[in-house]
């Protein structure tokens, strides 16, 4: 497949590399030219802007650090939805359901399908291909993309509406935080118990 990837950071770089490992043609964009160099060395192609990428490719992935950056890259004057060729926009950012729904509504007016695809597992999981991938959106689009997104790790479907995967991801984050807090308390209790028995 011919794929685009915007946001070549700690997560984006190893995720994009998985596409090259699998033999896909890749076009990339990031505001930091140096971050893309490892991909250029593997024959990835540069885009000058999100819109230029969306003028060339039907499928574009985004991995960006903030809500504001994601909104600008997707909806700005030089954003992805302004492109003439893009058909599917895949969001891998954890930004909450409201922003995903906002982007999906704007994209729908231009005939662009949003696939919501937040991930969990951090840079080590991205490099190892063991991320937990949560996905929601148009079932046909997800089916088409499944061979690609499954390169990152096991995939869990959250439903047919963009934004539902965000809810699943945030639920997972809450459970992880609860488990961490409970584990920390258990260690403290255990340590205090040992000290008490010693004295």
N, C-alpha and C positions, 0 to 999 in steps of 0.2 A: 504494500500500500504506500501511497504518497501521503506523508503526515507532516503536520507542523507542530512545533512545540515552543511555547513562550514562557520564559522564566527558568533560566538555567542556573539554579542555585544548588544548595546542599541536597535538596530532594530532586529538583528538576534534572540535574545532570545525570545521576544514575538511572532515573526513570527514562530519560531520552536515550541513554545508552542501550537500554534493553531493546528499543526499537531497532537500532542499528545492528545489535547482536542477532536479531531475528531476520535481518535482510531487508528491512523497509527503507524507502527513500525518505530522508528527513531534512526539513527546512527549519531553522531555529532563529529566535530573536530574543535578545536581552539588552537592557540598557548598558550593561557592562560587557564590552567587547571581549575582554580577557576570559570571561567565564565560558564563552562559547568555543574557545580555541581547541580544547580536547575533542570537541565534536567535529570541528573543521578538519582536524587531522585525520578523522575517520570518514571524510568525504561528505559530511553534512553541508547544507547550503545555507547562506545567510539571507535574511529578509531585512529590509531597511526599516520596516514598521509593522505593527499588527495589521493595518489595512492592506499593505502590500502582500503580506502572507495570505490574507483572506481573499485577495484578488487572484491568487495562484492555486490555492488548495481547497479541497472540499472539507477536509477534517483537520481541526486544530485543537490541540491540548493546551491548557494553561495551568501553570503552577506558580502562584504569586503570593507575596508575603502579607499584603494588607487588603482590606476591603476597598479602600480608595484606589489602589493600584489595579485591582481586578475590575472595578467599575470603569475606570478610564480605559483600560486595554480593551474591554468588551464594548463599551457604549460611547466612548469619546469620539471626537470629530475624526480622529485617525484610527478609530477602533475597529475591532473585528466585524461588527455587524454592518459596517460601511462597505465591506468587501463584496465583490461581484460574483465570486465563485464558491465561497464557503457554504456548506450545507449543514455541518455538524460541529458544534462547539462543545468540547469536553472540559468541564471544570473539575480540577483535582484539589482545589483549595478548600479549607475548612473555614467558611465565612458565615454560616447560619442560613436558614431557609429564606428569610425575607429578601436578601440580596440576590440569591439564586432565582427566586421567583420574579424579581424585578428584571433581571437580565433575560430570563426565559420569555417574559411577556414582550419585551422590546424585540428580542430575536424572532419571535413567532411572526411579528408583523412583516418581517423581511424574509420569511420562509426558511429560517434557520432553526434547527432542532438543538436543544440544550440537553446534554447528558451530564447529570450531576454525579461526580465520581471522587468523593473525598477518600483519603487513604490514611492508614495508621501503621506505625512501625518505625518511623524515623529513618535517617540516612543509612544506618546499618541494614535495615530491612529493605530499603530501596536498592542498595548494592547487591544484596543476596537474592533479591526476587522473592522475598517472603512477606511483603506488605499485606495488610488486611485491606482489601479493596471493597468499598461500599458503593453501590450504584443505583440510580433511579432515573427514570425518564422513559421516553418512547421505547417500547419493547423491541420493535424492529431495529431501531438504531443500536440498542444495546447488544442485540444478537449479532449484528454486523461487526461491532467493535470487540466482542468478547475475546476473540483470539489475540487481540492486541493488549487489552487491559489485563488479561490474565497472565501476561508476561511479568507483571509486577508481583503477583501472588494470588491467593485464593479470593474469589469474588462472591459477595453476598448481595442479592438484589433486595432493595427496600421498597419497590413499587414503581408505578408508571408515572408518577408526578415528580418533576424536578424539585429538589428541596427535601424530599423524604430521606435521601441518603445523608443529608446534613443532620437531620434529627437522629438517625441511627448512629452517626459518628459522635455526636455530642452525648448521646446516651452512653456510648462506649467510654467516652472520656470521663463521665461522671462515675461509672462503675470502676474504672481504673483508679480514679482519685480516692474513692471510698476504700478500695482494696489496699491502696498504699497507706492511707491513714490508719486503717485497722491493723495492718501489719506493723506499722511503727509503734502503735500503742501496745501491741502484743509483746514486741521486743522490750519496750520499757517496763512493762509489767513483769516479764520474765527476769530482766536484769535486777529489778528491785527485789523480786522474790529470792534470788540467789544471794544478794547482799544481806537481806534480812536473816536468812538462815545461817549465814556465816557469823553474824554477830548476835 
